[in-house]
Amino acid sequence: MTHLLFAGHHYYPKGGIDDLVARGSIEELKQHFQTRAQDIADRRGGYIDNWGQIVDATTMLCVLRGEMAEEHATPEWEKVDPLTVDASV
């Protein structure tokens, strides 16, 4: 099953498809998020304060979300209940 990783630096208003950084399995995307933390940060802010969301490419539902505040840290991932995500923002 293919998943998509949307990730960025802290918060910025552009978002959308510009935040798509990789596709693959959940484990591959978790690893990508961790090992490419500085690249993700450099897209907007330069220092690591990153967020990431792993989305099922078939249903387009977010299944995991995580944050990473420093390089070489292990990101905290939490499961997302798609029925409780507020998509109105």
C-alpha positions as YAML, in Angstrom:
chain: A
units: angstrom
residues:
- id: 1
  name: MET
  ca: [0.00, 0.00, 0.00]
- id: 2
  name: THR
  ca: [1.39, 3.40, -0.93]
- id: 3
  name: HIS
  ca: [1.38, 6.34, 1.43]
- id: 4
  name: LEU
  ca: [2.33, 9.99, 1.02]
- id: 5
  name: LEU
  ca: [4.40, 12.15, 3.36]
- id: 6
  name: PHE
  ca: [3.41, 15.78, 3.66]
- id: 7
  name: ALA
  ca: [5.90, 17.68, 5.78]
- id: 8
  name: GLY
  ca: [7.15, 21.14, 6.51]
- id: 9
  name: HIS
  ca: [8.80, 23.52, 8.88]
- id: 10
  name: HIS
  ca: [6.69, 24.59, 11.87]
- id: 11
  name: TYR
  ca: [3.70, 26.39, 10.32]
- id: 12
  name: TYR
  ca: [3.47, 28.44, 7.20]
- id: 13
  name: PRO
  ca: [0.38, 29.41, 5.21]
- id: 14
  name: LYS
  ca: [1.31, 28.04, 1.76]
- id: 15
  name: GLY
  ca: [0.80, 24.31, 2.36]
- id: 16
  name: GLY
  ca: [-1.10, 22.02, 0.06]
- id: 17
  name: ILE
  ca: [0.68, 20.04, -2.64]
- id: 18
  name: ASP
  ca: [3.91, 21.98, -1.97]
- id: 19
  name: ASP
  ca: [4.19, 20.00, 1.27]
- id: 20
  name: LEU
  ca: [4.33, 16.62, -0.51]
- id: 21
  name: VAL
  ca: [7.89, 15.42, 0.04]
- id: 22
  name: ALA
  ca: [7.87, 11.63, -0.50]
- id: 23
  name: ARG
  ca: [5.83, 8.50, -1.14]
- id: 24
  name: GLY
  ca: [6.34, 4.92, -0.01]
- id: 25
  name: SER
  ca: [5.46, 2.60, 2.84]
- id: 26
  name: ILE
  ca: [4.75, 3.97, 6.31]
- id: 27
  name: GLU
  ca: [8.13, 2.75, 7.59]
- id: 28
  name: GLU
  ca: [9.98, 4.28, 4.62]
- id: 29
  name: LEU
  ca: [8.23, 7.61, 5.16]
- id: 30
  name: LYS
  ca: [8.98, 7.65, 8.89]
- id: 31
  name: GLN
  ca: [12.65, 7.06, 8.06]
- id: 32
  name: HIS
  ca: [12.60, 9.75, 5.35]
- id: 33
  name: PHE
  ca: [11.09, 12.27, 7.78]
- id: 34
  name: GLN
  ca: [13.82, 11.57, 10.32]
- id: 35
  name: THR
  ca: [16.84, 11.39, 8.02]
- id: 36
  name: ARG
  ca: [15.86, 14.37, 5.84]
- id: 37
  name: ALA
  ca: [14.90, 16.65, 8.74]
- id: 38
  name: GLN
  ca: [17.29, 19.43, 7.78]
- id: 39
  name: ASP
  ca: [16.20, 19.38, 4.13]
- id: 40
  name: ILE
  ca: [12.57, 19.68, 5.22]
- id: 41
  name: ALA
  ca: [13.43, 22.55, 7.58]
- id: 42
  name: ASP
  ca: [15.44, 24.37, 4.91]
- id: 43
  name: ARG
  ca: [12.37, 24.57, 2.67]
- id: 44
  name: ARG
  ca: [10.97, 27.30, 4.92]
- id: 45
  name: GLY
  ca: [12.67, 28.08, 8.21]
- id: 46
  name: GLY
  ca: [16.20, 26.77, 8.35]
- id: 47
  name: TYR
  ca: [16.06, 25.28, 11.85]
- id: 48
  name: ILE
  ca: [14.38, 22.00, 12.70]
- id: 49
  name: ASP
  ca: [10.87, 22.38, 14.07]
- id: 50
  name: ASN
  ca: [9.13, 20.07, 11.64]
- id: 51
  name: TRP
  ca: [5.71, 18.51, 11.32]
- id: 52
  name: GLY
  ca: [4.75, 15.55, 9.17]
- id: 53
  name: GLN
  ca: [1.57, 13.78, 8.11]
- id: 54
  name: ILE
  ca: [1.43, 10.36, 6.50]
- id: 55
  name: VAL
  ca: [-1.59, 9.97, 4.25]
- id: 56
  name: ASP
  ca: [-3.04, 6.83, 2.64]
- id: 57
  name: ALA
  ca: [-2.63, 7.50, -1.10]
- id: 58
  name: THR
  ca: [-5.80, 5.56, -1.97]
- id: 59
  name: THR
  ca: [-8.25, 7.11, 0.49]
- id: 60
  name: MET
  ca: [-6.37, 10.42, 1.01]
- id: 61
  name: LEU
  ca: [-6.96, 10.07, 4.76]
- id: 62
  name: CYS
  ca: [-4.27, 11.06, 7.23]
- id: 63
  name: VAL
  ca: [-3.19, 7.99, 9.24]
- id: 64
  name: LEU
  ca: [-0.23, 9.34, 11.26]
- id: 65
  name: ARG
  ca: [1.08, 12.72, 12.26]
- id: 66
  name: GLY
  ca: [4.37, 13.57, 13.88]
- id: 67
  name: GLU
  ca: [6.67, 16.33, 15.00]
- id: 68
  name: MET
  ca: [10.42, 16.65, 15.25]
- id: 69
  name: ALA
  ca: [12.17, 19.47, 17.09]
- id: 70
  name: GLU
  ca: [15.84, 18.65, 16.57]
- id: 71
  name: GLU
  ca: [18.09, 16.79, 14.17]
- id: 72
  name: HIS
  ca: [18.81, 13.13, 14.94]
- id: 73
  name: ALA
  ca: [15.84, 12.99, 17.31]
- id: 74
  name: THR
  ca: [13.28, 10.23, 17.05]
- id: 75
  name: PRO
  ca: [10.02, 11.80, 15.91]
- id: 76
  name: GLU
  ca: [6.91, 11.32, 17.99]
- id: 77
  name: TRP
  ca: [4.17, 9.77, 15.81]
- id: 78
  name: GLU
  ca: [0.51, 9.53, 16.74]
- id: 79
  name: LYS
  ca: [-2.31, 7.72, 15.00]
- id: 80
  name: VAL
  ca: [-4.99, 9.93, 13.55]
- id: 81
  name: ASP
  ca: [-8.67, 9.12, 13.68]
- id: 82
  name: PRO
  ca: [-9.82, 10.48, 10.31]
- id: 83
  name: LEU
  ca: [-13.33, 10.99, 11.64]
- id: 84
  name: THR
  ca: [-12.09, 13.56, 14.16]
- id: 85
  name: VAL
  ca: [-9.73, 15.57, 11.93]
- id: 86
  name: ASP
  ca: [-10.95, 19.12, 11.37]
- id: 87
  name: ALA
  ca: [-10.64, 19.73, 7.64]
- id: 88
  name: SER
  ca: [-12.35, 23.11, 7.76]
- id: 89
  name: VAL
  ca: [-9.13, 25.09, 8.20]
...
